[in-house]
Amino acid sequence: MASEGGPSGLALRLSEMGEKTREFGGAITDPQKQRRIMLVIVCVALLLDNMLYMVIVPIIPDYLADLESEQSAHVHLVLHPNSTFNSTGQPKSNRDNLDVQIGVLFASKAIVQLLVNPLSGTFIDRVGYDIPLLIGLTVMFVSTCIFAFAENYATLFAARSLQGLGSAFADTSGIAMIADKYTEEGERRKALGIALAFISFGSLVAPPFGGILYEFAGKRVPFIVLAVVCLADGLLLLTVVKPFSNRTRENMPVGTPIYRLMIDPYIAVVAGALTVCNIPLAFLEPTIANWMESTMHSTKWEMGLTWLPAFFPHVLGVYITVKLAAKHPHLQWFYGAVGMVIIGASSCVVPACKTFGQLIAPLCGICFGIALVDTALLPTLAFLVDLRYVSVYGSIYAIADISYSVAYAMGPIVAGQIVHNLGFAQLNLCMGLVNVLYAPALLLLCNVCQMKPSHSERDNLLEEAPQGLYDTIKMEERKGKKKGYSSSGKCLAVDENGFDPFRAQRSISEESSESMEMGPYHGTGTGGNGNHTPLTT
């Protein structure tokens, strides 16, 4: 007993601590656990980006109005003593100018993201997914800090535009990293579904989060909280993934140029569906508060909580789509088409609502339909690249991000003009009609989606020698991924299309020759019953 408190006891405790440390290190380096931590990092990054996008909704209009009134109220009183004022106490012309400023500020993030995405997608294909994700988190951290301490419109505009730059890297590389790490169709659908749930949560919880903290703690606190979370996520990425020490990207295939992916008819149909299905959400966010105030006489808290109930049907839509796709993967296009019809019908119902309680139902329908479309079609983009091009996902998910950015860049600028010229009801009817009319276009994906079960089954159960070029390359990719590194693994020489077919075939032939020279059982495994199994991947 005395020895437990002596040097031997100390050595024993140090040994136990060393074992725990090694176990923790093993948890980080283990490929299966590492990709789970990676999924957490990506989901937090997506959550932050969407919270930063929506947190300014209740903050900026009020903050800019106060800033504008402080700077120019006395000027208007001196220069325009007979000018009329609106309910906010500001001259009407000044209020119109403020609305334009708010619309441009809201749209600037999506516009910059739209312009940068073609470059960021190509950059991600060249250097991998880790470093662009770190760049995106760093830029988002800087932009959030600028937002917290900005004191004029020009600085706020710069911060918002800088956030678009960070999002172009963080969002695209994060989704592409999930597609690259989760190669099985079922696992990929679940992982992307989790990411979409975080995106939805960030978008819908940010307005009440920002409004409450702004009301009780001031403008800076919401942004400081988000900046701290962003910094912690970046440090976790450096600790777990270690992007600067990862050199496997040097041996990976060359991705397909983004312009070639854009002209692919199947990819174009999916990208169009992602844009169209997000138009109602993007157009309603900047216009629905004013409509609620004028028609329902809604209170501030009702306008702030407008979209929060829709989070739950969105998550439900993700869950249902993942479950249905697992049982019937060939109907991915159908789930997307049903989602677009639901979005269209819900959009048409919005103008008929007379109370806040009635309005919740169609908004929940819109978010439920968006969940169906996104959850069905985002994995389809990765599958189309796997099937028709090289399995590198930076450019394909840059196209997806461009699709979202088109909707959200037009929303704050175009929606207000449509409401002013045509009316709120006409805006919703047009958006609903566009979604319903676009849904049949997804029929073009019917034949492609039907190829999924056969390809997935052959990818999992290839128990024989490779038959042709396609199986040879897939066999080499699975060898690398089973050993815990990227799809390059035992790398193949690459050309502009991502591989050298002659060297691929020659590599398999040389391995077969070496196996015959070493003996009949070289390279084979034995089961528990002693029976030899053939050389597999």
N, C-alpha and C positions, 0 to 999 in steps of 0.2 A: 504493500500500500504506500509505503514511504517513497518507493521508487517512482510512483506516478507524479509526484511533485518535483522530482529531481530532473537531472539532465535527460534521462531516458524518456520520462514523461513528456518533456518539452519536445524531444525529437519526434515522439509519436504524434503529438498534436501538430507539429510542423509538417509531418508526412501526410496527415489527414487533410490539412489545408492545401498541400500540394496536389493531392488527389482531386479535391473539389475544384481547384483552379484548372487542372487538366480536363476535368469533366466539362467545365464551363467553356473552355477553349474548344473542346470537341463539339459542343453544341453549336458553336458558331461556325466551325469549319465543316461540319457535316453538311453535305449538299442538300439533303431533305429539309433539315431544320433551317439552314441558311436561306433557302428560298422562301420559307414561311416568314422569316424576319424581313427579308426583302419585300415581301408582299405588304407587310405592316408599314415599312418605310414608304413605299409607293402610295399606299392608301392615305397615309398622313399627308404626303405631299399634295395629292389630289384634293383632300379635304381642305387644306390650307389655301390652295389656289382658288377654290370655289367660295370659300368664306371671304377671302380678300376681294373677290369679284362682287359679292352681294352685301358685304358688311357696310359698304358706303351708302346703300340705298336709303336708310333712314337718317344718315349722318350728314352727307354732303349737301342736300338741298337746304336744310336748315342752317348748316354752318355757312354756306355761301351766301344765303340770304342775310344772315347777321353781318357777315363780312362786307357785303355790298352796301347794306344800309348804313353801316358805320362810316364807310368811305365816301358815299355819294348822296346821302340824304340831304345834307346841308347844301350841296351843290344844286340839287333839283329845286329846293325851296327858294334859292336865290335866282336861278336862271329861269325856272318855270313855276312861278308862283300860282298860276291858274290851272296847273296840270291836275288831272283826276287821279285818284289813288284807288287801288283795289283793296280787298279785304286784308291783305298782309301789311298794309300801310306803305307800300311801295308804289311809285308811279307805274302805270300800265306798260309804258315802253320799256322801263327798266326791268319789269317782271318778265316781259317777253324775251329780253336779252339774257336774263338769268336762265330761263328755260332752255335756250339754245346752248348756253355754256354747260349746263348740266347734261344735256344730251350728248354733246361732243365729248365731255369728260367720261361719261359712261361708255361710249363707243370706242374711245381711243385704245383701250386695252385689247379689244377684239380686233381692231384694225391692225395694230402692230403685230399681234399674234398671227393674223392672216398673212401679212407680208413676210414674216420671218420663217414661218413653218416650212416652205419649200427648202430653205437653206438649212434649217435645223434638222429636217429629216435626212438630208444627204450627209450632214455632219455626223449624225448618230449612226448611220450605216457605215461610216468610215472608221469611227473611233470606238464604237460600242455604246452601251446604254448607261454605264455607271458614271462616267465623267460628265456627260450632258445633264444627267439628273442632278449631280452636285452643282453644276453651273446654274441650273435653273433654281435650285434652292437658295443659292447664294444671291442671285439677282432678286429673287422674291424677298429675301430678308432685307436687302438694302432698300428696295422700294417700299416695304412696309415701314421701315424706320423713317424714311423721308415723309411718308404719309402722316406719321405720328406728329412730326414737328413742323410740317408745312404751314405757312401763315398767309399764303396768297394763291391765287388761281393757277399761276404759271407753275409753281412748285407742285401743286396737286396734279396738274396735267402731266408733268414730267414723271412723277411717281407712278401714275396710272399707266402711262405708256411703258415705263420700265417694267412694270408687272407683266405686261403683255409679252415682253421679251423673255422674261423668266418662265412664263407659262408655256411658251413655244418649245422650250427645252425640257422643262420638268414634266409636263403632261404627256408629250409625245414619247419621251424616253421611258417614262414610267409604265405606260400602257404597253409599249413595245417590249420592255423587259419582262412583263408578266407573260406576254405571248411567247417569248423566247424560253423562259424557264419552265412554263407549263405546256409541254408539247402534246400531251394527250387531250383529245377534244373535250372530254368530260371535265377534267381538271381545269382546263383553260376556261371553259364556260363558267365554272364556279368561281375561279379567281377573278375573272373580269366582272362577274356579277357582284362580288364583294367590293371591287373598286368602284363600280357604278353606285352601289349603296352609299359609299363614303362621299362620292361626288354629290349625290342627291342630298345627303345630310348636310354637307357644307353649304350648298346653295340655299336650302330651306331654313336652316337654323341661324344663318348669319344675320338676317335682318333683325329678328328679335334680340339676338346676342348683342349686335352693335347698338341697337336703339336703347336697350336697358343700360348698358355701360356708358353710353354717351349721355344719357339723362342723369345718371347718378354719379359718374366719375369723370366726365369730360371727354373731349375728342381723342386724346392721346391713348387712353387706357386700352380700348379694343385693339388698336394696332400694336401696342407694346406686347400685349398678351400673345397675339398671333406671331409676332416677331420672335418671341422666346420659344414658342413651339417649333417654328421653322428652324431656328438655330439648333434645337435639340435633335430634330430629325436629320439635319445635315451631319451632326456629330455622330449619330448612330450609323449613318451611311458610311462615314469614314472608318468607323470602328469595325463594322461587320463586313461590308463588301470590299473595302480597301481598294477603291477604283484605281489609284495610281500604282498599285503593285500588281495589278491584273494585266497580264500580257497575252492572254489567250486570243484576244481580238486580232492579233497580228496574223493568225492562221485561218481566220474565218473567211467564208466566201465573200465576194464583192456583191453588194446588194444591187437590185435592179434600179435603174434611174427613175426618179419620181415622175418624169414626163411620160415614160412608157406605162407606168401604172395608171396614170390619170386617163390615158386614152383606152384603157381596157374597158370594154362595155360592161362587164359584170361589176367591176370596181366602181365605175361611174354610176351605175344604178344604186349601189349601196350608199355611195357618198351623197347622191341626191336625196335618198330617203332620210339620211341622218340630218341633212339641212332642213328638209321640209318638215320633219316631225318636231324639230326644235323651234320653228318659227313661231308657233302660238305662245310658247313660254317666253321667248325673247321679245315678242311684241307686246305681250300683256304686262310684263314686269314694269316697264316705264309708264304705262297708261292706265292700269287698272285702279291705282290709288285715287287719281283724280276723278275717274268715273264713279267709284264707290262714294267719294265725298259729295259729288253733285247729285247722284241719283238715290243713294241710300242714306246720305248724311251720316256716314260711318265715323266712328271715333278713331283716334290715333292708334289705339291698341288693336283695333280690328284691322286697320290697314297694315299694321306691322306684322300681324299674325296671319295674314291672308293665305300664304303659301305653306305655313308650317304643317297643317293637317295633311297636306298632300304627300308628306314624306312617307307615311305609312303605306298607302297604296303603291307608291313607287317601289318600296322594298318588297311588297307583296308581288308586284309584277316581275321583279327580278327573280324572286324565288320560284314563282310558277313557271316562268320561261326556262329556267335552268332545269327544273324537274321534267317538264315536257320535252325539252331538247334531249335529255338523257334517254328518254324512252323512244322518241321519234325524231332523231336528228335530221332526217330528210325533209322535215317540215319547217326548217328555220325560216324560209321565205314566207311561209304562211303565218307564223307568229308575228313577223314584222308587219305583214299586210293587215292583220287583225288590229294590231296596235295603231296603225295609221287611221283605220276606220274609226276606232274609239276616240282618237284625238280629234278627228274631224267632227264627229257628232257632239263631243263635249264642247268644242269651240263654238259651235252654233247655238248651244244652250246658254252660254254665259250671258249674253245680253238680255235674256228673258228673266234672269234672277232679280228679285226685288229686295231680298234681305241677305244679311251676311251668312246665315245658316244655309240658305238655298245656294249661295255661290260656292260653298265648299264642295258640293257634289261634282259639278263639272270640272273644277280645278283638280280635284282628285282623279277624275277620269282622264284629264290631259296628262298628268304625271304617270298614271298607270299605263297609258298607251305608250308614252315615251320610254318607260322601262321595258316594255315588250320589244319595241323596235331596237333600242340600244343593245339589250342583252342578246337578242337574236343575231344582230348584224355585225357587231364588233368582232366576235369570234369568226364570223364568216369572212371578214377581211383577211385575217391571218391564214385561214384555210385556203383562200384564193391564191395567196402568195405561195403557200406550200405546194399547191397543186400546179400552178402555172408558171411560177418564177422561182427565185432563190429564197430560202427561208431566212431572210433578214428583214426586220419589221420596222425599222425607223421611218422609211418613206411612206409605207402604207398607213401607219398611224399618224403621220404628219398630214396625210390626205383626210383622215377622219377628223383631225383637229381643225383643218381648214374648213371642213363642212360645218362644224359647230360655230367656228368664228364668223363665217358668212352670215349666219342667222343672227348672232349676237352683235355683229357690227352694224347690221341694218336696223335692228330693233330700236335702239334709243333715238335714232335719227329719222327713220322712215315712218315708224309707227305713229309718232306725234303728228306728222303731216297728214297721214291718212285719216286719223281721227278728226283733225281740224277740217279737212276738206270733205270727207265722206260721212264720218260719224263712227262711233264705237261699234255699233251693231254691224255695220257694213264691213268693218275690219275683221270681226270675228267670223262672219259668214264667208268672207273670202279665204281666210286661213283654213276654215273647216273644209271648204270645197276643194282647195288645193291638196289637202291631205287625202281626202277620199278619192280624188281623181288619180293621185300618184300611186295609190296602193296596188292597182293591177300591174304596174311596171315591175313589181317584185316577182311576178310570174316568170320573168326571164331567168331567175335564179333557180327555178324548179329543177332543171336537169343537173345543175352543178351540185345542189344540195343532196340529190339522190346518189351522188358519187361518194358521199362521206362514209357510209357504213362499210363499203367494200375496201376503200383505201385505208380506213382506220383499222379494219380487221387484218388486212394484209400487213400493215405496219406493226401490229402487235404480235401476229402469229406466224411470222416468216420463219419457218423451221427448215427451209431448204436452201440450197445454193441460190444466189441472186440470179434472177431471170431478166437480163437486159440492163440497160443503163439506169433506169429509174430505181430499180431495187438495189443496184450496186451502191448508188449514192445514199439512199435511205439507210442501207445497212451500215455504211461508214459513219453516218451521222449518229445512229443509235449506239454504235460502239463508243463513240466519244462521250455521249451524254450519260451512258451507264457507268463510265469511269469517273464521273463527277466534274467534268469540264465541258466547255461549250461544244457546239455542234461541229466544230472543226476537228476536235479530237485528234485522230491520226490524219493530219491535214492532207487534203488533196491540192494539187496545183490548180489554180483558178485562172480562168480567162474572163472576158468581159461579161459573160453570162453566169459566172460563179463557179465553174468547175472545168476540169480538163477531162473529157470523156475517155480519151485514150489512156491517160495515166491511171484513171479510176479502174478501168478494166485490167490494165497491166498489174496494178497493185493487188487485186484479188487473185489473179493468176499466180503471181509470185508467192502469195501466202499459201495457196493450195499446194504449190510445188514444195515449199519448205515443210509443210505438214507431212507430205508423203515421204520426204527424205528422213525426217525425224522418227518416223514410225507410224503404225496404223492408228494409234490412240493419242498421238500428240495433238494437243489443242481440243480434246474432247473432255467431257465431264462424265462422272459416274453418279448415278442416283444411289439412293439408300439400298436398293436391291442389287447393286453391282452391275446393272445393265448400262452399257455405254450409250450415250446419246450423241447424235450427230453434231458437228460443228455448227453452232448457231450464233446469232448476234446477241 
